[in-house]
Amino acid sequence: MALQTALTEMLGITHPIISAPMATVSGGALASAVTVAGGLGLIGGGYGDRDWIERELRAAGNTRVGVGFITWRLAERPELLDLALDHSPAAIFLSFGDPASFAARAKSAGVPVICQVQTLAHARSAVAAGADIIVAQGTEAGGHGGARTTMTLVPAVVDAVAPVPVVAAGGISDGRGLAAALTLGAAGVLIGTRFFATSEALGHDNTKARLVSAGGDDTVRSSVFDIVRELPWPAAYKVRTVHNALAERWLGAEDELRQEIETGQASGTETPVDRFQAAMQAGDTEEGVVVGGQGLDLVHAIEPAGDLVTRIVADAEQTLAAATSLSRPG
Ligand SMILES: Cc1cc2nc3c(=O)[nH]c(=O)nc-3n(C[C@H](O)[C@H](O)[C@H](O)COP(=O)(O)O)c2cc1C
């Protein structure tokens, strides 16, 4: 048995599951494990430079993987797209910004373009820019995102961009989520948070342990972590993370945080940026950052990524069969 959809057909994969291109987390080991298990793995090139992207593409070996970019950052370093295209990726994934020029370049190289969107307007403009596949990302998602929920956004995007295949993202962690996404009209799922809690993901063991202990209620979207990481994210996108001591201190006081950083940097004294970087090195999950989404309720252990792919598909098939059996003549 296999779940065949427009996504599996278009990408030549066995299972309709894509692992998210999580910057600094989705390296070659995770991406290749997902592809080997029958899905499509994406390398998270969003914060990567040339060396990082080349290293992780090498780590993927000969396995077919795609490369994801944060579009507004790619605009500052467009040569990284050429670097990825030189490796004949299975797909280029673009999120958070205007994909038009990059989509055209990838398509002229014969590489499928996947665009992640947070609104219907973004979905329509991504299709106009040439997207072959649209990922509709709900606010449940870990990492950066918008305000719409997966439940309402996915079917609306499916209707808006048909016949372009739509992939659901945000809060999907198990076979029930995949089954629900397919039922909403999606052709597959893109999963981030659940794949962060795998043995292949890059990241400190303490961070992964916190993903297992935290739940969806513990997560919050904010700008706090972009301020301490000195990442100039557009205001429309806030990052969903596990709430911790650092967030508790600065949520609602973002201007004061910026001010404290500026004052410290001007006087050459330690700043919240320095303290954050030291915490990340030390694996301190209260003063560093743990990026994750509302799907954390369903994350109970660190597991190999390939096992997850296999289990999610098998459970989705069972869930769909059980749902079908609810319908009786009568
Ligand atoms: C740790 C982490 C890092 C992420 N980094 C990126 C990124 O660099 N680029 C991107 O397009 N999306 C990124 N995302 C968002 C994913 O693309 C995806 O939308 C999200 O993970 C789906 O929701 P889920 O986390 O509930 O599975 C990230 C998500 C997580 C959890």
The ligand as an ORCA input file, in Angstrom:
! r2SCAN-3c Opt
* xyz 0 1
  C      13.524     24.476     14.102
  C      12.778     25.024     12.918
  C      13.457     25.796     12.002
  C      12.794     26.271     10.860
  N      13.507     26.959      9.939
  C      12.923     27.273      8.755
  C      13.701     27.832      7.700
  O      14.890     28.069      7.840
  N      13.084     28.104      6.524
  C      11.749     27.840      6.334
  O      11.257     28.072      5.243
  N      10.990     27.335      7.329
  C      11.548     27.017      8.513
  N      10.792     26.461      9.510
  C       9.339     26.273      9.283
  C       9.082     25.029      8.431
  O       9.362     25.288      7.083
  C       7.635     24.517      8.518
  O       6.741     25.468      8.039
  C       7.199     24.111      9.897
  O       8.201     23.409     10.587
  C       5.950     23.232      9.795
  O       5.305     23.120     11.036
  P       5.707     22.088     12.177
  O       6.942     22.652     12.772
  O       4.554     22.120     13.095
  O       5.927     20.763     11.533
  C      11.417     25.999     10.673
  C      10.742     25.234     11.618
  C      11.403     24.736     12.739
  C      10.644     23.891     13.717
*
